[in-house]
Amino acid sequence: MKFKFPIFLALFLTLVSISIGDEQASVDKFRPFLKASSYKHYIDTFNANDAELYVQFIPNKDAWDFLENNIPLLDCPDKTIEEIYYFRWWTFRKHIKETPEGYVITEFLPQVGWAGKYNTISCAAGHHLYEGRWLADHKYTSEYSKFWFKKDASPRKYSFWAADAIWAVVKVSGDYSLAKQLLPSLITNYTAWEKYHRDTNGLFWQEDGRDGMEESISGDLQSKHLGYRATINSYMYGDALAIAQIAGLASEKKIADLYRMKAATIKKLTQDILWDPKAHFFKVLPRSSSTTLSDARELHGYTPWYFNLPDTDKSIAWEQLMDPKGFYAPFGLTTAEQRHPKFSLSYEGHECQWNGPTWPYATSVTLTALANLLNNYDQTIVNKKDYLNLLTRYAESQYLKRDDGKVTAWIDENINPITGDWISRTRLKKWKNGTWDPAAGGKERGKDYNHSTFCDLIISGLIGLRPRPDDVLDINPLIPEGTWDHFCLDYIHYHGHLITIFYDLNGQHYGKGTGLHIYSDNFEIARTDKLSHIIVSLKTDH
């Protein structure tokens, strides 16, 4: 991968300009910068508007107590983003489930027939781990990670970037014992993917439905919907790199070297075979074909950047992101380019179609990939303004106008990108005899759907806390200069420290100085006048 050359000079200058905080600051118990009680009204409103049909480990009545003690607090001038941030944490805790084998995280609240043990589904498990890693209590993601490698857990029923997601978890906690403990299981899992889903051409294949993307344009190219997809190959690339990192920490050099070689092979094959040089996009190659790629650009073609796989020259693919004939639409990113003749927003047939509707799952992957692009690549095609634009639209789409006319925060399955209608909800509530069908998941199947991220996009993307394995704090906000005059992310549990990040343009909002400030355990460890990239050691003497 070719990274930005000028970034090293910029980082050096930033490090030189860092100001160390007042040595007289209190060393007492951490004092949150923000008052948690200021945000309780969001949770009270969500509870009041909720018909609590399915209760798991943390009921609504205990939601605030749990969230107050577990989530980073966000304060920002965009109250839609702020509300949906708290809403998504409120829905996430609904999915924490206590089982005889530890805590798991569910995708659907009602029992669904296609789920596995304890109603778990591996399809969005990577999203669950990326989102849940920011909880103060790491036992939930730790036990969930271990669950997937216990008997009858079915981690390969759907595509799942298991090793990468677990590596993402431990990069936040700073405790690598979990990853080391699971290393043999991660290798066994990877080997099984190679045995059953890799062909002699070196590429991995998957059915579009088992990729979580059924009824896609590319999937319809053959009867069993099988293809060499950028999704599964990117997941395996990410997992190979994660295994190599974990093996290195475990002093298993031969394993680390082997998996770096595996990653390099997948990277080359993905770029050589799945990249369409004319369309400038990663596409699906049907398993029945040796040469002819799908003629459709599909949003999952951005998945390689989720793992920083592509070389810089492939950045041209991002020209399609903000194009109204490509993926850009009023209520979010479409799952297929809108210029394609098979682009569809159908209210007939399968309730889960990936040939046009907006899916929060795919939006999450794309925005994570975009944050990586903006942080790690030298390109001028998309910028911070585009990231904030798309994140804002994503937030604005997460509402529902109820039958009584009241508008409430909402997350469901798929969205009509033109009207904002939740398609599967509209259809499923009349699925059988004019009402909900138990066989299709029962009443309000997609309500509070846990199939995507949002909070992680705020923390690691917009605010810009970029997790890394060493004791260094890397913060690069993707908020365009002059857009927000203040923001704060507080009570972040990171590498055994409590971190606060705040920005105040003129010093009047928080009354603690101008510019971007970084605190660790009550001490200011870095400050810059503008919204710029900061890298600072967490071991700075106070």
N, C-alpha and C positions, 0 to 999 in steps of 0.2 A: 504494500500500500504506500502511496506517495502522500506524505503529510505536508502541511504548510511549512515552508522554510522560515518565513518571517515570524512565525509564532514563538520560536525559541528566543529571539531578540526581545519580543514583546514580554514574554514571561520573565526574562532576566530583569528588564526594566521595572516590571511590576514588583518583583521580589525586592529590588533595591528600594522601592518606594514604600514598602510595608512599614507601618508604624506599630510598635509594640505598646500594648495598653498600660494603663496606670498600675504600678506595682502595689499601690495601696488598696486596690479593689478587694472587695470582700471575698474571703475564701470559705465562707459559710456554705451551707447547703445551696445548691443551684436555685437561683431565683428566676423564674420564667420572665422573659422580657414582656410578653403579652399576657393579659389576664384571660385565662381560659373561660371565665364566666361570660366574657363579652361575646362568645360564640355559641353559648348554650342555646340561644334562641333558635338557631337553625335546627338543632336536634329536637327541641320541643315541638317545632312546626312539623318536622318529618313524622314524629310520633303521632301528633294530633291528626295528620292527614292519612295515616296508615291503617289499613285493615290487616292486622297482623295474623295472617292465615297460617303461617308455618314458623314455629318457634324452635330454634336450635339452642346453642350453648348460652348465648347472651340475648335475652329478650329485650324488647323496646324499653321497658321500665329501667333496665340497667345499662342502656346504651351510652348515656352521657358519662356515667362513672367509668365505664371501660374506655371510652374515647379520650376523656380528659387525661387519663393516665398513660395513654399509649400512642397517640398520634402527634406528629409535629403540628403546631398551630400556624395557620396562614392568615395574614392580614394583607389585603391589597385593595387598590381603588376600583377594580372591576368586580362588582358585587355578584355578578353571575358566576364568574370563575370561582369566587370565594364560596358562594353557596353550594355549587356543584362539588367543590373539593370536599366540603363537610358531608354532603349528601353521599358521595361515593364511599367515604369511610363508614358512614352510617349503614349503607347497604353491605359493605364488605364484612362488617362484624356479624351480620345476619348469617353469613355462610360459614362461620367457624363452628365446627361440629365436634363434640367430644365423643369418642368411640372407645371400646375396650383396647384398641391398639394406638391410642393417642389421638391428638387433634388432627382433623382433616379440614379441607376447605372445599365447599361444594360449588357447583356451577348453577344448578337449579335448586330452588327451595323445595318444590314438590318432588316426590319420587318420579323418576322417568325410566322407562323400560330399557333404554340404551345405556344407562349408567352401569357402573361396576359396583364394587363393594362400598357400602355406606353411602351410596348415591354419588360416588366420585366419578369424574370423567377427566382423562388426562389431556384432553384437547386444549383447554385454557389454563392448565396447571402452571405453565411458564408465566402467564400473566399473574396468576395468584401469588407466585413467589416474588416476582418483581415488585408487585404492589405491597404485599405483606411484609417485605423486608424492612419497611420503615416503622413498623410497630415497635414500641419500646420493649415489650416482652417477646423475646425471640423464640420462645418455646413453640409458638403456633407454627411458624415456618419450619422450624427444626423438626418437629414431630411429623409434620406433613411431608417434608422431604424424605424422611426415613420410611414413611408409610408406603411410598411408591415402590419400594424394593422388598416389601414383605410379601408373604404368600397371597396369591389371588388379587393382587392390586392392579394388574393390567396396565402397566405404563406405556405399552406399545399398541394399545387398541386404537389410539389416535396419534398423530404426530405430536411430539413433545420434546422441547429443547431442555431436557432434564439437567444435564451436567452444567450447561451454561447458566440456567436459572439458579441452581444451587450455588454456583460460584458467585452469582450476583448477590445472593443472600449473605454469604460470608464476607464479601467485600464491604458490606455495611456494618455487620456485627463486629468484624475484626477478629472473630473466633473461628479459626480454620479447622478445629477438631472435627466438626460436622463433615466437612468436605473430605478430610482425610479418612474418616471412618467409612464414608460411603464410596470411596475410590474403587474398591473391588466390584461393588454393585454397579457403578457407573460404567466400568469397563465391560462387565458382563452384558449390560443393557446395550451398549454400543455394538458389541460383537453380534448380538442377536439381530440388531437392525441390519448389519452387514450381511448376515446369513440369509435373511428372509426378504430384504428390500433393496438389495444392491445387485445390479446386473453386471455382465461381463464388460460392458463399456465403462464401468467404474462409477456410474451415476446411481443415485438412489431414486426409487420410484414410489409413488403413493396414489391411492384413489382420491379423487377430489373430496368426496364425503369424509374420508378418514383424515383428510387434511383440515377438516372442519369447514369445507368450502364447496358444498354440494351444488349440483345443477349449474356449474360454471360453464362458460363458453368453451374453454379449452377441454373441460371434462367431457363434453358432449361429442368430442371428435372420435370416440370409440365407445363401444357398448359398455365396457366395465369401468369407464372413466379413469383409466390408469395412465399416468404420465410421469416423465422425469420433470420434476417441478423445482423451481428456485426455492420454494419453501423448505421442503424436506432436506434438500441438499445444503441449504444455508444452516438449518438446525444441526445437521450432522457436522458441518464445519465448525459451528460455535461450540458444540459439545466436544469435538476433538481438541480444540484450543483450551477449553476449560479443563479437560482431563489432563492435558499437558501441564497446565499451571498447577493443578492440585498435586500431580505426581512430582513436580519439581519441589513443592513444599514438603512432600513426604520423602524426599531424597531418593526418589525412584527415577533416576536419570534415563535409563533405557526406555521406560514407559513414556516419559516426557518427550524424548526424541522421536519415538515411534508415532505418537499422536500428533506431533507437529508435522511430521511427514504426511500423515493421513490428511491433515487439514490442508496442507499445500497441494496435495493431489486433487482434493475436492474443489478448492479454489480455482485451479487451472481448468478442470473439466467444466465447471459451472460457467466460467467465462468463455471457454472455447466452444461449448456446445449449446448452452441455453441463452447466450447473448445473440440477439438479432441485430447485426450491424447496420441493416437498412432502417429498421424501426427504432434503433437505439434503445433497446429495452430487453430485459430478461423475460423469456417466454417459456411456455410449456412445450416439451417435445413428447407427443403421444408415444406410449411404450411400444405400440405396433409399428412405429415409423423409425427410420434410422436417420432421416435427414430433414423432414419437413416440420418446422415449428408451427405452433398455433399462429393464426393471423391476428389474434387479439392481444392488445396490451391489457393486462389485468393488474389491479392494485398490488397483489402479492409479489409483483416483480420488483418491488422496493425492499422486500425482505432481506436480500443480501446485505444491505447497509445496516440492518439491525445488529449484525455481527461484524461490521467493518470488513466484509469480504472483498468488495470490488476494488479494482485499481481506479485511480483518479479519472482516467479518460472515460469511464462509464458514467460519470456524473451527469452527462448529457441527458440521461433518462429522466432527470428531474424537471426537464422542460415541460413534461406532461402534467405535473402536479397541479399547477395553478391555471391550467388551460381549461376553459369551459367546454371545449370539445374533448378534452382528456378526462381528468378525474374531478375537477373542481365544480362544486354544485352548492346551491343555497344552504342546504342542511348537512353538508359534509361531503367526504370523498366517496365517489362511486367505486364499486368493486370492479367495474370494467369501463374501459374508455367509452365515452358517450357517442363518439363518432362511429363506433362499430355497428354494423347492421343488425347484429344479434343482441345489442344492448336492450335490456328489458326491465320494466317495473311492473311485473305482473301480479295480479291478485287472484290468479288461478294456478292450479297444480300444486307442486310442493311448496310448503310454507316457508322453507328456508332456501332462497335462491341467491346465488352469488354472481349473477350475470348483470348486475346493475345497482341494486339497492346498497345503501350505506350500511356497513356493519361496524359497530364499535370495536370488535376484535381486530379487524384489518386496519382501522384508523389508529389503534394503539400501536400496532406494529410499525405502521408508516411514520407516525410522529416520533417514535423512539429512533427509527432509522434516520429521520430527518435531523434529530438532535445530534446523532453521531456524525452525520454529514457536515453539519455546521461547526462541530467541534474538531473534527479530525481530517477534513479534506480541504484542499485549496480549489475552490470553485466560486463562480459568481452567478450561478443560475438561480438559486434560491437564497433567501436571507432570513434574518431574525424576524423581520416584519411578516414574512410568510408563515413562519412558525406560530407567532402570536395570533395571526389571522385564523389559521386552521384550528388552533387550540380553542380560540374564542367561539368559533362555529361549533366545534365539538361540544363545548359547554352549553351553548344556546340550544342545541338539539335535544338536550336531556330534560325535557319537560313534556307534560301531557295535559291536554285540556280534557277534563273529565266530563261525564255526561251531564253533571250539574253546572257546567260552565267554569268550574274552578280549575286554575292552572297549578299543577304541582310538579315538583322535581321528580324525574322518572328515568329509569334505565331499563331497556328491554332488549329484544333481539335485533331486528333489522329496521331500517328507517327508509322511508321514501325521501330521496335526496332533494326532491323538488318541493314537496308539500310539508315535510316533517312528520308525516303520519307514521306511527309504529306499525309496520305492515303485518308482521306475524300476529300481533295482538288483535288488530282489526279482523283478521281472518280467523284466528283460533277461538275467539269468543263466540263465534257462530259455526264452529267446525262440524258439529254433529247435532242435527235436529235443532239448529238455531242456538246452540249453547256450547259450553266447553266440553271436550271429549276426554274422559279419564285416560283413554288409550294414547292420547297425544300429549299427555302431561298434566291433564286436569286443569282446574280453575286457575286462571291468571298464570299460566306456565312461565312466561318470560318476565314476570314482575321481579324487580330487583335482581336482574340477571347478572351473574358474576362471570362474564365472558371477555372482559377487557380491563384495561388500566385507565386511570385518569390521574390519581394522586401521584403516582410515580412520574408521570409526564410533567407535573408541576414541579416536583422536588428535583429530579435529576435533569429535567429538560429546561423548563422555564426559569426557575430559580438557579439551576445549574450546579447542584452538588453532584459531582461526577465521582462515583465510588471507585476506589482503587485499593490494591492490596497492601500498600505500605502505609505508614503513619503520616500521611501527607493529606492535607485538605485541598482539594482542587475544585474551585468554584468559578463557573463561567456563565453568568446569566444570559439567557436568550431574549431578554426584554430590550427592544430597540431604545436607544438613547432618546429622551424627550417624550416617551410614551407614558410611562408611569412616574409620578413624582415621589412615590414611596412604596415600599412593600417590606414585609417581615416574615420569615419562616423561623419558628422558635421551637425549642424543646425537641431537637433532632438528636436521637440516640445514634451515635456514629463512633465506632472503634473505642467504645468505653468512655466516650466523652459526650457532653451535652453541648450542642452547637446552636448558635443563633446567627442568622444572616439577616441584616436589614439594610435598606437603602432609604435615604432621605435627601431629596434634592436640595432643599434649602434649610434643613435642620429644624423646621417648625413642626413637623408632624409627630416625631417621636421625642424631640427635644434633647437629643444626645449627639448632635453633630451632623455635619453634612456628608454626603457620599455613601459609599458601600462599606459596611462594617462587618467584621467577622469576630464572633466571640466563641471561646471554648471554656466551659466551666466557669463562667462569670468574668473571664478575662478577655479583653480585646486583644486579639493576636494579629489582626491585619486590618488595614483601611486603605481605600483608594478614593480619590475625588469623584471619579466617574464609574459608570457601570463597565467594569473591565475584568479581565481574567485574573484571578488571584490563585496563587499556589503558595501554601505556607505549611510548615511543619507543625504537627500537633504536639510535638515535644518541645515547643518553644518554652523557655524558662519564663516563669511569671515574676 
